[in-house]
Amino acid sequence: MRSGVKVAVVGGVFTVVASGVGYGAYNLWNGITGGATGTTTSAAAPRKAGSGPVTAEEVEQTAKDFLAAWAAGDAAAAGELTNHADTAGPAVQNFRDVAHVSKAVITPGAPVGPKVPFTVDATVTYEGKSKRLTYASELTVVRGLTTGKPLVDWEPSVIHPKLTDRTTLRTGQASHPPVKAVDRNGVELTPEKYPSLKPVLDELRQKYGADAGGTPGIETWIDSDTDSAPDQTLLTLTQGKPGRLETTLDADVQAAAERAVKQYGESSVVAIKPSTGEIRAVANNRKDAFNAAFEGKQAPGSTMKIVTAALLLEKGLAGKDRPAECPKNVLYQGRTFHNLDHFALPGGATFNESFKRSCNTAFIKLIDDVGDDAALGKEARDVFGIGLEWQTGVRTWDGSVPEERGGEAAAQYIGQGTIQMNVLNVASITATAKNGSFKQPVIVARDLDHRQIATAARPLEGSAARQLRDMMRATATSGTGAAAMAGVGGDKGAKTGSAEVGGQSTSNSWFAGFADDLAAAAVVQSGGHGGDAAGPLVAAVLNAR
């Protein structure tokens, strides 16, 4: 125990006094032992080495000892009660000295196996300003690999669930001024009204706050030491002055996107204006804060046939009204491909029919005629802008179509295999098909920071572009996308997709569509066929234009 620190346990509550100043009351024992009374001068009782899984008694005692050391501000003792003392100790010290927590009540819940949940009701004090910060976390007790003693399995998330080994809990003058983000019509965008925008708004603040004209306030935040993740504000003690930041988003389209993704867990949707590349909406429904719509990486299924069809049309290997054989199954270099439910189209079926029915075998049968394993990747990059290091204004994954051979190359033609995309990429592909040329997606104007916008090597060849749009229109009116797009008016087109992902019993549902000058794409994890789950999400967003 540190000199001058005394821990009194009265009715199950620790009261810590350091140099005559009350540091905090930590309600530690009630949830574990049902309460205790007395006085102790040591945070940790002697512990014995053992073997095998930790016992319930060891879990209770170790959790109590660790929380007591944390309560006392005894970083060294708390660290020694973990399996990573060198990082746990400083983290406990930072809770007081860097996060400026002046008081806290920690209340454990009932242990569940080796895990002990607890809540923290903290008071943060900085330059005479105080405010409460409440949250829940948990710790896990494991047996030390070398000592055999029960120890807290150290993770920074023990201190706060949002902490990682690359972040710090900090209180002080905010590192970035706040921003008042507005849509293209001046409507304010807040995470309270548009929850999916929180990670986007956090990143926009970090990147453009200093240029937007605001002044920082006093905050408690998760401070990231890497550009790959924005800082996250947890508490505002003193409001700063926000600067105004204009975005390309549309509040009405964003609201529709937010409502749409609520229909399915693990779903994402993005909407783009094809003629400019301006992002109108982005929404996710996830258990975490990951912006899967912009940064996800997964096979896009048959929505990739937009690119494959463009390749075949440009090379003159297919035409909208030319025959394209669509058998039930096809064997390509030792790998068998089949259509959904092994359907086949009658002889003489056109490429348009194969596209709107999403016939896999029709595309596979044309691969040998292409004669270039890298052709699909070139088409994706040179015409659709995939993989060109987009500078949207926030972090994005810009898609990948690596060069493959044999059966793996064939799988790419129908959006499977090693292709990696997200809904931003697929929405952009759809926008390019509608517009005829690639416009790099942006969420803030280029002249805000004069960043370099990606440009594709060339536009889609005119005849191929017209045929591709016509096939997408047919898909939306009489093909696999017709049911989902039935309520969408205007000049509309679509492409459905389902992607089989290893380990999932049900395929991911993908859908891409356009209506007039708005394009959108959506994915629903384990949603099944493209038109079933993702299709209604896209339709709802397109109807908000």
N, C-alpha and C positions, 0 to 999 in steps of 0.2 A: 504494500500500500504506500502511496506517495506520502511524504512528510506533510503533516498538517491536515491530512484527509481522514475523516472518521465516517464510517458507514453504520448507521443505526437502523435496525430492522424492527419496525413497530407495526404490528398488524399486517405484515406482508408487504410493507411499503418501505423502500430505501429512501432515506433522506441524506444527501451528500453535502457536506459542508467543507469548503476549502478556504482556509485563511479567513474564516468568519463570514464568507459570502456563500449563500445557498446556490449551488450549481444546478440541482434538480431533484425531483422526486421520481423514482423509478419503481413502478408497481411490478415487481418481478416474480414473486413467489405464488401469488394466489392461483394462477392458472396451472402451475406445475404441482405444488405440494398442498394447496388448500390453505396456505397462510402459515406464518411463523412469527415468533416474537423473540427478542433478544438483541444482543449487540455483538458484532463481529469486527475484527480488525484485519481480516484477510478475505480477499475476493474468492479464493479457491481453496477448497478442502483437499487434503492429500488424495491423489488418485493412484490406483494400482493398474499395472499392466495386465492385459488379458489376451484372449484369442477368440476368434470367431466373431460373429456379428455382435454389435453393441447391445447391451441389455437395456430394458426400460429404465432401470435405476441409473445406469450410466448416462443415458440420454437426459434424464431429469437433472442429475447432478452437474453434468457438463454444461448444459444450457444455463442453469442457475449461476454457476460460477462465471461463465463468460459474460452474461448480462450484468452480473454484479460488478465485474471489473470494468465493463463499459460504463456502468452507472457512476463508478468512482472516478472515471476519467483516467484510469490506470492502464495506459496503452500497452505498456510492457507486459503486464499480467494478462490482459485480454489477448494479446498476440500469442503468448505462450500456450494459451488454451485452444489454439487453432493449429492446423497442419501447415500454415504458412505465416509464421510469426513475423517475418521480415516485411510483409506487406499488410498484414492485419493490424499490427500495432500502429503504424503511421495512419492508417485509415480511421482507427478509433480516435487518435489524436486530432485528426483533421475535422472530425465531427464537431469538436468544440472550438478549435483554433481557426479553422478555415471556413467552415460552414457557420460559425458563430452561433451555435445552439447554446442558449443560456439556461434552458430548463427543458426537461423532457420527462414524460411518463411512458414507460415501456410495459405493456401488459401482455404476458404470454397467453396463448391458448393451449388447449389440450394437445399433448404430443400425438403425432400420428406416425407410428413406427419410429424411425430415427429423426423425423422432422418435427421442429417445434415452431409453430407460427406465432407471431407477436405483432402488436400494433404499437406505433410510436406517436405520441402526442407531444410535439416539441414546440418550444418558443424560440424563435430566432430574433436576436437583438443586434442591431448594428447602428452605430452613431445615434443612439437615443431612440431609435425606432424599433418596435417589437411587433411580431405577428406570429400566429400559430401556423405550424406545418404538421399535418397529420398524414399518416400512411401506414400500410401494412407490409410486413416482410416475413421472412422465415429463415431458420438456420437448420442445418443438418449435422448430426453427430456421426462420426465415422471412427474406426479404429486406426490409430497411427501405424503406418507401414513399418517403421523402425522401432518405435517405442512400445507398441501394443496398447497404448493408453487411449481412452476415448477423447476425441478432439473435435472441435467445430471444423467442418469441412469448409475452408475459407473461400468465399466469393465476395467481391465488393458489394454485390446485391444484398448481403446481410445487412449492411448499413442502410442502404436504400435500394429498392428493387430496380431502379433505373441505372444504377451504377455498374460500370464495367471496369476492366483493367486499363481502359484508355480514357476514363473520365474521372472527374473530381467533383464532389459536392462543395459548392462555393457560395459565399455571400459577400456582396460588395457592390461597387458601381458596375452596372451591367457592361459586359464587353461590347455590346452592340446596342445602339439606340433602337427603341421600338419603331415599328412602322404601322401605318394605317393602309393596309392593302385594299385596293378598290378594283372593281371589275371594269370592263371596257366602257361602261356607262356611268361610272362613278359610284356604284353601290359598294358599300363597305363589306369586306369579306372577313368574317371572324370564325375561329375554330368552334365557338359555341353554336353558331348557326350552320356551319359547314364542317363537320368533324373531320372529314377526310382531308381537309386542307391543312390540318395542323402541322404535319411534317414539312409540307411545302412552304407554309407561312414562316415556320421556324428557320428554314433554310434561306428564304428570301430576306428575312431580317438580318441573318448573319452575313449574307453576301452584299446586301444593298442598303442596310440600315444607315451606315455612315454617309452614304451619298444621298439619302432621301431627305436630309435636313432636320432630323430629330436630335434630341439630346437624351442620354441614358439616365435611367433611374437607379434605385437601389433594389437589388433582387437577390433571391437565392436560386441557383440554377445548377444543372448538370453540365459541367464544363468539359467539352470534348477536346482532346489534344490532337485530333485528326480532322482533315477536311472531309472525310467520308461520312461524317455525322454532324448535324448542327447541334448547337447548344440547346438545352431544353429548360425553359423557365418553370420553376416550381412555385415560386412565391414572389409577390411584388410588395416590397415594404414602402417604397416611395415611387410614385409614377414618374416616368420620364415623359418627354414631349415627343409624340410619334411624328415621323416624317411620312408624307404621302407617297405611296408607291402604286403606280398604275400597272395592272396586269392585263393580259389578253382574255382572261376568263369572263364568262357570262353568268351572272348570278342566277338567272332563270334556268339555264342549262345545267349549271352546277347543282342547283336544288333538285332538279329531276334526276341527275346522276346519283345524288345522295339517297334519294328515295328508292331508286332502282336497286342499288346494291344491298339494301336492307332485306331484299327478298331471299338472298342466299348468303350463307357464310362463305368465306374465302372466295369472294368475287371482286372483280375490278372492271372499271369502264373508263374510257377516254374518248373525248370528242374534239375534233380538229376542223378548222375552216380550210377546205382544200385549196382555195385560190391564194391563201396567204401563209398557211402553216400555223396560224394562231391557235393555241390550245384554248378551247372553250370550257372544258370541264375535265376533272380527274377525280375519281372516287374509288375507295376500297372499303370492303367490309372484312376486317381481319381481327384476330385476337391481339396482334401486336401493332406497333406503329410503322412497320415496314411499308414503304410506298411501292408495293408490288406492281402497280400500274405503270410506273416509270422505270423500276429497277429489277423487276422479275426476270427470270430466265427459264423458259420452258418451251417445249415443242408446241407450235401453233396449230397443228392439225391441218385440215384441208383449207383453212384460210390462206395458207401458203400457195394454194393453186392459183391465186391471183397472179403471183409472180411467175409461176411455172407456165401458166397460160400465156402470159405476156411474152415469155421466152419463145415458146413454140409458135406463136403468131408472128413474132418478128422474124424468126428464121424461116417462115413459110412452110413449116412442118405441119401446121394445122390451120384450119379456117373455120369461122363460126358455122358456116353452112356446109362444110365438107364432112364426109363420113369419118367417124372415129370409133373404131371397134371397142365395145365394152363388154367383155366376157365376165363370168362370175369370178374366175380366178386367173392369175397369170404367174408364171414362174420366171424369175429374172436372176440369173447367175446364182442358182441354188437356193434362192429365197422366194417363198410363195407370198403373193399379195392377193387380197380379195376385197370385194366391196361389202358394204354394210349388209348384213343378213344374206350375203352371197347373191345379191341381185345381179341381173344382166339386162342389157338393153337389146332390143331386136336388131338384126342386121340392117345396116344402112343408117343407124342412128348418127346424128351429127355431133360435132365437137360441142356445139351449144347445148345439146341434150345431155352429153356426158358431163359438162361443166355444171349445169343447173341441177343435175341429179347427184353431183359429187361422186362421179365414177372414178375410183382409184385406178382400175386396170387400164382405162383408156390413156391415162397419163403415163403409166409405167411402160406400156407398149411402144411409146414414142421415144423412149430414152436413147436407144441405140442410134436413132436417126440424128440426134443432137451431136454425137461424136466428140464431146468435150466434157470431161468430168467437172471442170471448173465453171462451166457455162452458167449454171444456176446462181452460183455465188456472184459472178460478174454481173448478171442481170439485176440481182438484188442490190448490189452496190452502185453500179453505173447508172441505173434508171431509177431505182426506188430509194437510194440513199442509205441503205442499211450498212451499219458499221463505219460510218464516216465521222465519228467523234462529234456528235451533235452538241451544240452549245445552246441549250434551251433557256438557260437562266438558272436552272437547278440541276442536280445530278440525274443522269439518265443512263440506262443501258441501251445501246443503239442497235442491238441485234447482231447475230452471227450466223453465217452460212459457210462453215468450213468445207474445204474440198475433200470429197470422199470418193471411194470407188466401189464398184460392184453393188451388192444389195443395199449397202448403207447409202450410196448415192441415190438409188431408187427410192428409198424411204424418204429422202429429203424432198423429192418431187411432190410428195403428198403431205409434207409438213411434219414428218416424223424423224426419227434418228437424231442426229447431232445438231440440228437447227435449234437455235435459242432465240426466243422472242418474248416480248411482253405486249400488253394491249396498246401502249403508245406506238410501238413499232407497227403493229397490225393496223391501227387507225391511220397511221401515216401512209402505209402501203395502199389502203383504201382511198385515202385522199389523193394520192398520186394517180391512181387509176381514174378517179373522177376528173381530176384537173388535167391530166396528160403529162404533167411534169412534177418533179419533186420540189416541195417547199419545206425546208427544214422546220420542224415544230419549234415554237417559242412560247414562253409563258410571260416574258417581259420583252419590251421592245429592244431591238439590237442597239439603238442609239443611246440606251441608258448607260451602257458600259463599253460600247464599240467593240464587242466581242466578234470573233470571226464565225460567220454562219456557214455551215456546210452546204456545198452545192454538188449536185450529181453531175456526172460526166455528160449526160445527154438526156433529152426528153424521150418519152415513149413514142415510137414511130406512129405516125398519124393513123394509118389504117388499122394497126394492131390496137391502138388506144380505143378507136371507135368500136371495134369488134368486142374488145374486153368489156367495155361499158355496157354494150348490148347484152352480153352474156350475164353480167351481173344484174341487169334489169330483169332478164328472164328468170333468174334465180329468185328475185324478190317478188315476182308476180305469179310464176307457175312452177317454181322449183322448190328446193329444200328450205328456202327462206320465206316462202309465201305466207305461211301461217303467222309467223312472227311479224312480218311487215304489212299484214293486211290493213292495219289501221293507220299506216303512214302514208301521207299524201305526197304530191309533188313528183319530181323526177327522182326515182328511187332505184337502188340496186343493192345486192347483198351477196354474201358468201358464207356458208356454214362450215363448221369444222368440229371434229372431235379428235382429241389426242390421247393416245394410250400411253400412260406414264407408269413406269415400273413400280410395282408394289400397290397400285390402286386397283380395286375391283371394278370401278366404274371410270370411264374415260372423262377427261376434262372437256367441258362444253365451251366452244369458241364461236363467235359470230362477228362478222364485219358488215357494215352497211353504210350507205350514203342516202341523203335526201336533199336535193337542191345543193346548197353550198355548205353542207355540214356532213362530215364523215365521223363514224364512231366504231369502236370495237370493244368487245367485252369477253371475259373468260370467267367461268364458274368451275372451281375445282370439283372434280367428281360429279359434274352436272349432267353427264351423258351426252346426247346428241346436241349439235350446235344450236338448232332451232328451238330446242326444248327449254333450256335455262338461260343461256347467254342472249338468245335472240330477243326475248321481251325486254331485256335491259337496254339493248341498243335501240329498239323501237321507242322506248319511253324517252330516251335522251334525244333522239331525232325529232320526236314530236314536240319538244320544248323549244325548237328553233324559232 
